[in-house]
Amino acid sequence: MRALTWQGKRDVRVEEVPDPRIEKPDDIIVKVTSTGICGSDLHLYEIFGPYIDPGDILGHETMGVVAETGPEVTGVAVGDRVVIPFNVSCGDCWMCERGLQSQCETTQVTSMGSGAALFGYTKLYGQVPGGQAELLRVPFGNRLPIKVPDGPPDDRFVYLSDVLPTAWQAVEYAAIPAGGSVTVLGLGPIGDMATRIARLRGAELVIGVDRVDARLERARRHGTTVLDLREHGKDVGDAVRDLTQGRGTDAVIDAVGLEAHGAPVAQAAQWATGLLPDKLARPFMEKAGVDRMSALLTGIDAVRRGGTLSISGVYGGAASPLPLLTMFDKQLQVRMGQANVWHWIDDIRPHLTDADPLGVDGFATHHLPLRDGPAAYATFQAKEDGMVKTLLQP
């Protein structure tokens, strides 16, 4: 089959690789019909090379049709249309039973000190082959796939794999009071969707911060009050307070993570780490890595006293310093973590209707064949061509 593989820093290629096979009795094989490129895929493209091997198959936002089932699979059948959560979770362990699929005890990568395995996401999370491919092997075939109806286009459902539950959890963790306010930092796919979910769930003032024209305009069209980072720079917190009687918003969602703009020293450290041999780069990242924390520091500044900081952006540096005195003094609540996909599915499904209140049917800015994946990665990283969300079709 054809698959999009990692070959080196800023080097991904479509190659012929062996077809996946049924390995356990409850495995299924899915013929992929749509697979997204996620902002966190860009971390693999640029930074996390020490944890990837050439030839690893990328991608964790996948849906398709069941093509083959193992002998113990009864939950789905050949021909069923399914979405695959990015967490590889069993559905039966102590953590899964409590809605913490991202901490699944069956697939925890204990050798790396990590939570549940993820599709297409490095040795840190199990090095499980991803879904930017023609076929995908999916374990736990009775519990992991999300069955969806025939009829509507893939765009209606594919975001159940990651974007929708990640953004939903970010808003849930933000604990925005009824009629309250929230600032969303970063208007990529997760941040953009979080602004829509926040409004759907009753936030009166939703502020979105970014520096890319296409993203700002896209959010503005959906009722978000936008702040251009190029205009406000380090004064974003002041701009937020100007819109909130001097207090700051009830909550801030950081949907940026470790590649934030405005941190030249940390950026240089990340680049330098990427040039080291893997044996040197890994311990540096694990023990002394420093993230570009501009977005997180902005969030701490912009949230009101007694408010909530919700972090959905991915961070990786073990030694990233936090202003704990400020956080303590402001009496902040902080929640974060990988989305527990299955935990939110029943909350999200009712909104995936023809009325399309979240705008999922038109959420993708680009639909491209799998062969164009390498060019799409480059365009997405450069934030060119108005690209916010790309779906690849094998």
C-alpha positions in Angstrom: 0.0 0.0 0.0 1.0 3.7 -0.2 1.7 5.6 3.0 3.1 8.9 4.1 6.3 8.2 5.9 8.8 10.2 8.0 12.3 10.3 6.5 14.0 13.2 8.4 13.5 16.7 9.5 11.1 18.4 7.1 11.2 15.3 4.9 8.1 13.2 4.5 7.4 11.0 1.5 4.7 8.8 0.1 6.2 5.3 -0.3 5.1 1.7 -1.0 5.0 -0.2 2.3 3.7 -3.6 3.3 0.0 -3.9 3.9 -1.0 -4.2 7.6 -2.2 -7.6 8.7 -4.6 -8.9 11.4 -2.2 -9.6 14.3 -4.6 -10.3 17.2 -8.1 -11.8 17.2 -9.8 -8.5 17.9 -7.9 -6.5 15.2 -9.6 -4.9 12.3 -8.2 -3.5 9.0 -9.7 -0.2 7.8 -9.6 1.1 4.2 -8.9 4.7 4.8 -11.1 7.2 3.0 -10.0 10.5 4.8 -7.1 11.3 7.0 -6.2 14.7 8.5 -3.0 16.5 8.9 -2.8 17.8 12.5 -0.9 20.7 14.0 0.9 18.2 16.3 2.1 16.3 13.1 4.2 19.4 12.5 6.0 18.7 15.8 7.2 15.4 14.2 8.0 17.3 11.0 10.3 19.7 12.8 11.2 18.8 16.4 10.7 15.3 17.5 13.0 13.6 15.0 15.0 11.9 17.8 12.0 9.8 18.6 11.1 8.7 15.0 12.7 6.3 12.6 12.8 6.7 8.9 9.9 4.9 7.3 7.5 5.4 10.3 3.9 6.0 9.0 2.4 9.3 10.2 -1.1 10.4 10.9 -3.7 10.0 13.7 -6.9 11.5 12.3 -8.4 8.7 10.3 -11.7 7.3 9.1 -12.7 4.8 6.5 -14.5 1.5 5.9 -13.8 -1.8 7.7 -12.1 -4.1 5.2 -11.2 -7.1 7.3 -12.0 -8.3 10.9 -10.3 -10.7 13.3 -12.1 -13.8 14.4 -13.2 -12.3 17.8 -14.6 -9.0 16.4 -18.3 -8.6 16.8 -18.6 -4.8 17.4 -18.2 -3.9 13.7 -18.4 -5.8 10.4 -16.8 -5.6 7.0 -18.4 -2.6 5.2 -19.1 -0.5 8.3 -18.0 3.1 8.2 -15.8 4.0 11.2 -13.8 6.8 12.7 -10.6 5.9 14.6 -9.8 7.8 17.8 -6.1 8.9 18.0 -5.8 7.3 21.5 -5.1 3.6 21.2 -7.3 2.6 24.1 -8.8 -0.8 25.2 -12.1 0.6 26.6 -12.0 -1.9 29.5 -9.2 -1.0 31.9 -9.5 1.1 35.2 -8.6 4.3 33.4 -10.8 3.7 30.4 -13.8 2.9 32.6 -13.3 6.4 34.2 -13.2 8.2 30.8 -9.5 8.6 30.8 -8.7 6.9 27.5 -5.6 8.9 27.0 -4.2 7.1 30.1 -5.3 3.6 29.1 -3.4 1.1 31.3 -3.4 -1.6 28.6 -1.5 0.6 26.1 0.5 2.9 28.4 4.0 3.3 27.1 5.6 2.6 30.4 9.1 2.3 29.0 8.9 6.0 28.1 6.9 7.1 31.1 4.0 8.0 28.8 0.3 7.6 28.7 -1.8 5.6 26.2 -0.2 4.8 22.8 -1.2 7.0 19.9 -1.5 6.3 16.2 1.4 7.7 14.1 3.2 9.4 17.0 6.8 8.5 17.8 8.5 6.1 20.2 7.2 8.3 23.1 3.7 7.0 22.4 4.3 3.4 21.2 5.5 4.0 17.6 2.1 2.6 16.3 1.8 2.9 12.5 -0.4 5.9 11.6 -3.4 6.5 9.3 -2.0 8.7 6.5 -2.1 5.6 4.4 -4.4 3.4 2.3 -4.9 0.9 5.1 -4.7 1.0 8.9 -4.5 -1.8 11.4 -6.7 -1.0 14.4 -6.5 -3.0 17.6 -9.5 -3.4 20.0 -11.9 -3.7 17.1 -14.9 -4.2 19.4 -14.3 -1.1 21.5 -12.1 1.5 19.7 -13.8 2.3 16.4 -16.6 4.8 16.3 -19.3 3.7 14.0 -20.9 6.4 11.9 -23.8 6.3 9.5 -23.6 6.2 5.7 -24.7 9.2 3.7 -23.1 12.4 4.9 -19.6 13.2 3.6 -16.5 12.2 5.6 -16.1 15.8 6.6 -19.1 15.4 8.9 -17.4 12.8 11.0 -13.7 12.6 10.5 -13.0 15.2 13.2 -14.3 12.9 15.8 -10.9 11.3 15.6 -9.2 14.3 17.2 -10.2 17.9 16.5 -13.7 17.8 18.0 -12.9 15.9 21.2 -9.7 17.8 21.7 -11.5 21.2 21.3 -14.5 20.0 23.4 -12.2 18.9 26.2 -10.4 22.2 26.1 -13.6 24.1 26.5 -14.8 21.7 29.2 -11.6 22.1 31.1 -11.8 25.8 30.7 -14.9 25.8 33.0 -16.3 28.9 31.4 -19.3 30.1 33.4 -22.7 30.6 31.7 -22.5 33.9 29.8 -18.8 34.1 30.5 -15.7 34.9 28.5 -12.8 33.0 27.1 -9.6 33.8 25.2 -8.3 31.2 22.7 -4.7 31.5 21.9 -3.9 30.1 18.4 -6.6 29.8 15.7 -5.4 26.6 14.0 -7.8 23.7 13.8 -8.1 23.1 17.5 -8.3 26.7 18.5 -10.7 27.6 15.8 -13.0 24.7 16.7 -12.7 25.6 20.4 -14.0 29.1 19.7 -17.1 27.5 18.0 -17.7 25.1 20.8 -17.4 27.8 23.4 -20.0 29.9 21.7 -22.3 26.8 21.3 -22.0 26.1 25.0 -23.0 29.6 26.1 -19.9 31.8 26.2 -20.9 35.4 25.6 -17.4 36.8 24.7 -15.0 34.6 22.8 -11.7 36.2 21.9 -9.3 34.6 19.4 -5.6 35.5 19.1 -3.5 34.7 16.1 -1.1 36.3 13.6 -2.3 34.7 10.3 -4.8 36.7 8.2 -6.7 33.7 7.0 -7.1 32.3 10.5 -8.2 35.6 11.9 -10.8 36.1 9.2 -12.1 32.6 9.5 -12.7 33.0 13.2 -14.2 36.4 12.8 -16.8 35.0 10.4 -18.0 32.7 13.2 -18.5 35.4 15.7 -15.1 35.5 17.4 -13.6 38.8 18.5 -10.1 38.6 17.1 -6.8 40.1 18.2 -3.9 40.2 15.8 -0.7 39.2 17.5 1.3 41.2 15.0 -0.5 44.3 16.3 -0.6 43.6 20.0 2.6 41.6 20.5 3.4 41.3 24.2 0.4 43.5 25.1 -2.3 40.8 24.3 -3.1 40.7 28.0 -3.8 44.4 28.1 -6.0 44.1 25.0 -8.0 41.3 26.6 -8.4 43.4 29.8 -9.6 46.3 27.7 -12.4 44.1 26.5 -13.3 42.7 30.0 -13.6 45.7 32.4 -9.9 45.4 33.2 -10.2 41.8 34.6 -9.2 39.4 31.9 -11.4 36.6 30.6 -12.8 33.9 32.8 -10.7 31.4 31.0 -7.9 31.1 28.5 -7.4 28.1 26.2 -3.8 27.6 25.0 -4.1 25.9 21.7 -0.6 26.7 20.5 1.9 24.7 22.5 5.6 24.3 22.1 6.1 26.1 18.8 4.8 29.5 19.9 6.1 32.6 18.2 8.0 35.3 20.1 10.6 33.1 21.9 13.8 33.4 19.9 16.1 31.8 22.5 13.9 28.8 23.0 13.4 28.5 19.3 17.2 28.5 18.8 17.5 25.7 21.4 14.8 23.6 19.7 16.6 24.0 16.3 20.0 23.1 17.9 18.5 20.0 19.5 17.2 19.0 16.1 20.7 19.0 14.7 22.1 16.7 17.4 22.5 12.9 16.9 19.5 11.0 18.4 21.5 9.6 21.3 22.4 13.1 22.4 19.1 14.8 21.5 16.8 12.5 23.4 18.3 13.0 26.9 18.6 16.7 26.3 14.9 16.9 25.4 13.9 14.7 28.3 16.0 16.4 31.0 16.8 20.0 29.8 14.5 20.8 26.9 12.9 24.2 27.0 9.7 25.1 25.1 8.8 28.3 23.4 6.3 29.4 26.1 5.1 32.7 24.8 1.5 31.5 24.4 1.4 29.9 27.8 2.8 33.0 29.5 0.3 35.2 27.6 -2.5 32.9 28.9 -1.3 33.3 32.5 -1.4 37.1 32.0 -4.7 37.3 30.1 -6.8 35.1 32.4 -8.6 36.9 35.2 -7.8 36.3 38.9 -9.5 33.1 40.0 -9.9 32.0 36.4 -9.0 28.8 34.6 -6.2 28.1 32.1 -6.9 25.1 29.8 -4.0 23.8 27.9 -4.6 21.7 24.8 -1.4 22.7 22.9 1.4 20.1 23.1 4.5 20.9 25.2 7.6 18.8 25.3 10.4 20.5 27.3 11.1 18.9 30.7 12.8 22.1 32.1 10.4 24.7 30.9 10.0 27.3 33.7 6.6 28.4 34.9 5.9 31.7 36.8 4.5 29.8 39.8 4.4 32.9 42.0 2.1 34.7 39.5 0.0 31.6 39.1 -0.4 31.2 42.8 -1.1 34.9 43.4 -3.8 34.9 40.7 -5.3 31.8 42.2 -5.5 30.0 38.9 -6.9 26.6 38.1 -4.9 24.8 35.4 -6.2 21.7 33.5 -4.4 20.0 30.6 -3.8 16.8 28.8 -4.4 14.7 25.7 -8.0 14.4 24.8 -9.9 11.4 26.0 -11.7 10.9 22.7 -14.4 8.4 23.6 -15.3 10.3 26.8 -16.8 13.1 24.7 -18.3 11.3 21.7 -21.8 11.2 23.1 -21.7 14.9 23.9 -20.6 15.8 20.4 -22.7 13.5 18.2 -26.0 15.5 18.6 -24.3 18.5 16.9 -23.2 16.6 13.8 -26.4 17.2 11.9 -27.5 18.8 8.7 -27.9 22.0 10.6 -24.1 21.8 11.2 -23.9 24.3 14.2 -20.1 23.8 14.4 -19.4 24.2 10.7 -17.7 20.8 10.3 -19.0 20.2 6.8 -16.9 23.2 5.6 -14.1 23.1 8.2 -11.4 21.7 5.9 -9.7 24.3 3.7 -8.0 21.8 1.5 -8.9 18.3 0.2 -5.9 16.6 -1.4 -4.8 13.2 -2.7 -2.4 11.3 -0.4 0.4 11.8 -3.0 0.3 15.6 -2.3 0.9 15.0 1.4 4.6 16.1 1.4 3.7 19.4 -0.2 0.7 19.8 2.2 3.0 19.4 5.2 5.3 22.1 3.9 2.4 24.5 3.1 0.8 23.9 6.5 4.0 24.6 8.4 4.6 27.8 6.4 0.9 28.8 7.0 0.5 29.6 3.3 -2.3 29.3 0.8 -4.9 29.9 3.5 -4.3 26.3 4.8 -5.9 25.7 8.2 -7.1 22.1 7.9 -6.2 19.6 5.2 -7.8 16.2 4.6 -5.9 13.7 2.5 -7.8 11.1 0.5 -5.7 8.0 -0.3 
